[in-house]
Amino acid sequence: NMAETIESEATSVVRATSAVGVTSAVGATSAVSPTSASSNQVSDVAKAWYEPLVLADASANRERFDKPEYTQTLRDMVLSVVMSHGPIREDVLAERIAKCHGFQRTGRNIKERILAVLPWTIVTNESVGRFLWPRHVPAGFIPFRHARSGDTDREVSEIPIQELVGLVMEQPQLAASADPAQTLARELGIERITQPVRARLAEAITLARSIGLSNASRPTA
């Protein structure tokens, strides 16, 4: 199908990494090596912000959405979102593109049309879905992108695991509490933590420890 076509086009430029079991661009280098990450390196990570692109209303083009002559315009829009929002879960990308075109729901045909216009992309597969990356996938973690306001809050399932690991690396004290997953959830603005969210946050903490989080950040008995 269309989604598989995108992944196959990216196959020639991706390879598996062993750090967190994801797909990475060939020749890509990590800003922080998983074997040499230290508290000093983490302290140098600048705070990043999640600032999604505000898409213009494209509802006037709704009837042209699936027309060949609209493909380049749609491709430019999709790429702009991937470059500004990415890494982004592919269904979230599809929903945002569909919404600005006036579609109330994102059906299979709409999603396939949106994904099919991408010339190529780097894809990582997680239990919560497929993430599209604008450039490459570092073999460790990426800076966590903080929300500037409630309007830019993301669900935990919308954040790639490498970015959740980045939050733990940025604030290692989060992993030092009696309940690290709960503490991390509160940092993300989550008051009531579900089991799937707890499991995902626990995974991020485990990965952070495996790539260099100080032993001092482990909770004491």
C-alpha positions in Angstrom: 0.0 0.0 0.0 1.0 3.7 0.0 2.5 3.7 3.4 4.7 0.7 2.6 5.9 2.5 -0.6 7.2 5.3 1.6 9.1 2.9 3.8 10.6 1.0 0.9 11.8 4.3 -0.6 13.7 5.1 2.6 15.2 1.6 3.0 18.3 2.4 1.0 19.2 5.3 3.3 18.5 3.7 6.7 20.1 1.1 8.9 19.4 -0.4 12.3 21.2 0.9 15.4 21.7 -1.0 18.6 21.4 1.8 21.1 17.6 1.9 21.3 16.5 -0.5 18.6 15.4 2.1 16.0 16.1 3.0 12.4 18.8 5.5 11.6 20.2 7.3 8.5 23.3 5.8 7.0 26.3 7.9 8.1 24.3 9.8 10.7 26.2 10.9 13.8 24.7 11.3 17.2 25.0 14.6 19.1 25.6 12.5 22.2 27.3 9.1 22.0 25.4 6.4 23.8 28.7 5.1 25.2 30.1 8.4 26.4 27.1 10.3 27.7 27.8 11.9 31.0 26.3 14.3 33.5 28.5 17.1 32.1 27.4 16.5 28.5 23.7 16.4 29.6 24.0 19.7 31.4 25.1 21.3 28.1 21.9 20.3 26.3 20.0 23.4 25.6 16.3 23.5 26.4 14.3 23.0 23.2 10.8 24.0 22.5 8.0 22.3 20.6 6.7 25.0 18.2 4.5 23.4 15.6 3.9 25.1 12.3 0.6 26.9 12.1 -1.0 25.7 8.8 -3.0 28.1 6.7 -6.6 27.2 6.0 -6.6 25.1 2.8 -10.2 24.1 2.8 -10.7 25.9 -0.5 -8.5 23.1 -2.0 -10.6 20.3 -0.5 -12.0 19.3 -3.9 -8.5 19.3 -5.5 -7.0 17.2 -2.6 -6.7 14.0 -4.6 -6.0 15.5 -8.0 -2.6 15.0 -9.7 -2.2 18.8 -10.2 -2.4 19.3 -6.5 0.3 16.8 -5.6 3.2 19.3 -5.5 1.3 21.8 -3.3 0.3 19.0 -1.0 3.9 17.6 -0.9 5.3 21.0 0.1 2.8 21.3 2.9 3.5 17.8 4.2 7.2 18.3 4.1 6.9 21.6 5.9 5.1 19.8 8.7 7.6 17.0 8.9 10.5 19.4 9.0 9.0 21.7 11.7 7.1 19.1 13.8 9.3 16.0 13.2 9.8 13.5 14.5 6.1 13.2 14.3 3.8 10.2 14.4 2.5 9.6 10.9 -1.2 9.5 11.9 -0.8 12.9 13.7 0.8 14.3 10.5 -2.2 13.0 8.5 -4.7 14.4 10.9 -3.2 17.9 10.8 -3.0 18.0 7.0 -6.5 16.7 6.7 -7.9 19.2 9.3 -6.5 22.2 7.5 -8.2 21.0 4.3 -11.5 20.9 6.1 -11.9 17.1 6.5 -13.6 16.1 9.7 -12.0 12.7 9.9 -8.9 11.2 8.5 -9.9 8.1 6.6 -7.6 5.5 5.0 -7.7 7.1 1.6 -6.9 10.5 2.9 -4.0 9.2 5.0 -2.6 7.2 2.1 -2.8 10.2 -0.2 -0.9 12.3 2.3 1.9 9.7 3.0 2.2 8.9 -0.7 3.3 12.4 -1.6 6.5 12.2 0.5 9.5 11.6 -1.7 11.2 9.7 1.1 11.4 9.7 4.8 13.2 8.1 7.7 10.8 5.9 9.7 11.0 4.4 13.2 8.5 1.8 14.3 7.3 1.9 17.9 4.5 0.2 19.8 2.5 3.5 19.7 3.0 3.9 15.9 5.3 5.0 13.2 7.4 8.2 13.5 8.6 10.2 10.6 11.9 12.0 11.0 13.0 15.1 9.1 16.7 14.3 8.9 18.2 11.4 10.8 17.8 9.4 14.0 20.5 9.9 16.5 21.9 6.7 18.1 21.0 7.8 21.6 18.5 10.6 22.4 17.4 14.0 21.2 16.6 17.1 23.3 13.1 17.0 24.7 10.9 19.7 23.2 9.0 21.5 25.9 5.6 22.9 25.3 5.4 26.7 25.5 1.7 26.6 26.3 -1.2 24.1 26.8 -1.9 24.5 23.1 1.3 22.6 22.2 1.0 19.8 24.8 1.5 16.4 23.3 0.3 13.0 24.4 3.0 10.7 25.6 2.2 8.4 22.7 2.9 11.3 20.3 6.5 11.7 21.6 9.2 9.4 20.2 11.0 7.3 22.8 14.4 9.1 22.0 12.8 12.4 23.0 11.4 11.0 26.3 14.9 9.7 27.0 16.2 13.2 26.3 13.9 14.6 29.1 15.3 12.1 31.6 18.9 12.9 30.5 18.1 16.6 30.8 16.6 16.3 34.3 18.2 13.1 35.8 16.7 13.9 39.2 13.4 12.7 37.8 14.7 9.2 37.9 15.8 9.5 41.5 12.4 9.5 43.1 10.6 6.5 44.6 8.3 6.4 41.6 10.3 7.7 38.6 7.5 7.1 36.0 5.0 9.0 38.1 7.5 11.9 38.6 8.2 12.0 34.9 4.5 12.0 34.2 4.0 15.0 36.4 6.8 16.8 34.6 4.8 16.3 31.4 1.7 17.7 33.1 0.0 14.3 33.5 -1.9 14.0 36.8 -3.4 10.5 36.3 -1.1 8.0 34.8 -2.5 5.0 32.9 -0.6 1.7 32.6 0.4 2.2 29.0 1.8 5.7 29.8 3.6 4.3 32.9 5.1 1.5 30.8 6.3 4.0 28.1 7.9 6.3 30.6 9.5 3.4 32.5 11.0 2.3 29.1 12.5 5.8 28.6 14.0 5.8 32.1 15.5 2.3 31.5 17.0 3.5 28.2 18.4 6.6 29.7 20.2 4.5 32.3 21.5 2.2 29.7 23.2 5.0 27.7 24.8 6.9 30.5 22.5 8.3 33.1 24.5 8.6 36.3 24.0 5.8 38.9 23.3 8.6 41.3 20.0 9.1 39.6 18.8 5.6 40.6 16.3 5.6 43.5 17.8 4.3 46.7 16.3 1.5 48.7 
